[in-house]
Amino acid sequence: MDIYSLRLNWDAPIVGVMQNVLHYQTDTVPAVDQRTIAEALIDQFVATVMPDWLPLISPTVGITSLSARRMNDTGGPTFTIIFEAQGSGAGPVETTGIAMDIALAPVTFPWQPGHIYIGGIPQGMIADNSFDPAFVNNVQTLCNKLKLPLVLGGGAGVTMQQVIWSRKTRTARKIQEWVLRPKPSALNRRLQPYP
C-alpha cells in the first residue's frame, strides 16, 4: 500500500500563502504509475471534498493549486494541478490567523493526533471565542466527507482512505475519529498541520 500527501495551497490576505497537508493510503499496491494515482487523487478530492470545504472559506481567500506525491518507500515526484477557486462563505475573512481545528484521533499508538486547520473563516463565524453553530455544522459535514474513502477513477483502480502520516517515523496510522475542537486555534506555526 502507498501513502500520498495531498497539499492544498491557499492564497489569503495579509499572510499570503496557507497550506493544508492531508495524507491518503491506497487499499492495495497500485498497478499503475505514481502520476496516474496522484492526478486521480487530486481529481477525486476536488470532485467530492472541495464542494463542502469552499463554503467554509471567505471569498477573499482562494485555493490556487493542489499537489500530490507518494511519501513511502523512495517517495516520488510531485504532481501539481492548478485549481483556482474562491471560498464561497458569507463575507470577507474574519482573520487569517485563526482557524477551526479538526483533530484526527489515531487508532493505534502513538496517540498524538493529526490536525486539519480550516483557515480563512468568514466574518461573523466567531463570537465570544466560540464558533457559530451553523459554521460548526458545516465543518462537521466536511468531516463526514473526509471519513469516506476516495474511489479513484481515471484508470487508477484503487480506493484511498485518509490517514495520519508521521514524517519522523515515515509511517501511517488509521484515523479513528475526526474531532472538532470547540475553540478557535492560532495558525502561527501550523502551515503543515501533521505530526
N, C-alpha and C positions, 0 to 999 in steps of 0.2 A: 504494500500500500504506500502511496505517495502523499506527502504533505505539500500544499501550495499556500503561499501567502497571497493575500489579495489586499492591495493598498488603494484606498480611496483618497484622492488628492483634492482638497478643497481650497478655494480662494476666498479669503474673508477680509473685511475691512480692518484696518489697523494692524492686525498680527500678520497679515499676508497669507501664508500657507498653513493649513491644518491637514493632518493626515490620520486616517483610521487604518489600522492594520488588523485584518481578520485572517484566520487560518482555516483551511479546509483539508480533510483527509479523504482520499479515494476509498471506495469499498473493496476494490480489487487492484491488482497490479495492472495498470493500463497497458493495452496492446497498441496504443498509438503514441505519437511523439509528444513531447512536452508542449510544443506550441499549440497543438490541437486541444490539449487539456486546458491550457491557460486561457486561450481565446474562448472556449466553450464555458469555462467557469465565469469569466467576465460577462459574457452574453447572458448566461442564465441568471447571474446575480442582478444585472441591470433589469432584466425582464420580470423577476419575481420579488426582489427585495427593495429596489430603489423606489417603486411606487409607494411604499409605506415609509421610506426614510425621508424623501424630499419634503413631505408636508410638515415634518418636524423642524425644518430649517428655514430661516428667514430668507426672503427673496433677495436680500443684499449679499447672501453667501451662495457661492456656486461651486459645483463639482467640475473639475477641469479634465481629469483623466482617471483611469483605473489601470493598475499594473498587477500582473500575476507572475509568480515564478515558483519553481519547485524548490523546497527547502531541505529535504532529507538527502541522504547519500552525498553525492557531489554537487548537489544544487542544480542550477541550470540558468539559462539566460532569462532576462526579464522581458516580458511582453507587455507593451503598453497600448491602450486604446484611448484615443481622445474621445471624451464623452462630456459634452458641455451642457449643463442643466442648472438652472437656479432652483433654490429652495422654493417651496410653494406655501410656506407658513404665512400666517396673517401678520404682516407688518415688518418693519425694519428690525435689525438684530438688537437684542437687549444688551448683550456684551459678548465679545468674542473670548473672554477669559473665563466664562462659567459654562459648565456642561452638566448634562444628565449622565450619571454613572450607571452603567449596566455591569454588574459583577457577574463573572462566569464561574460558577462553583464547580470544581472538578469532581469526578467520580472517584479518583484514586489519589494517593499521596504523591507529591507534596500537596498540601491543602491550600496553598496560596492561589487565590482566584486570578483569573484573567479579567480584563476590563475592556469595555467599549465605551467611549465617551462621545455623547451626542452634543456637539458644539453648535454655535450659530443659532441659538434659540431666539425666536421672535419675541418682541416686546410684549409684555402682559402675561407671559407664561410663568413668571417668577414673582411671587409676592410674599413678604414676611419670611424670607428664607425658605420658602416651600414652592413646589411646582403646582401649576394649575391642574386640577383633577382631570380635565379633558385632555390636557397635554400628556399626563401620565397614562391615561387610557390609550392614547395614540402610540406612545412608546411601548406599551405592553403588546399592542398589535404588531409592532415591529419585532419584538422579542419572539412572539409566536411564529412569525415568518422565519426568523433566524433559526429556530428549532427544527424546521423542516429540512430534510435533505434536498440538495440541488441535484436534479437529474439532468445530466449534461447531454445536449444534442450535438449537432454538427459532426457526427461521426466519432465522438469521444467514447460513447458507450459505457460510461461509468456514472456512479452516484457519489456525491461528496457530502460530508457532514462537517459542520463547524466544530473545531477543536481548540484547545489551548496549546500553544506551541511555546516551548522553552528554548530560547536562544542559547542559554547556558549549557543545558544538557542535550540539546538537539533532539528532544523527544516530544511527542504529542500526548495529551491527555483528553479523554472524552469529557464533555460537559454534562453535568447532572442537572443544573438549573441556571436560568438566566434571572438574576435578582436585581430589581430596580432599587437603587439607593435613594432614600426619600429626600435628601438634602442636596442642593447644588454643590458641585465639585469644581475646584480650581483647575484650569488647564495649563498652568505654568510649566510643567515638565511632563506633559502627557501626550506628546506627539506620536509615540509608538507605544500604545497602551497595553502591551502584553509583557508578562514576566520573561 
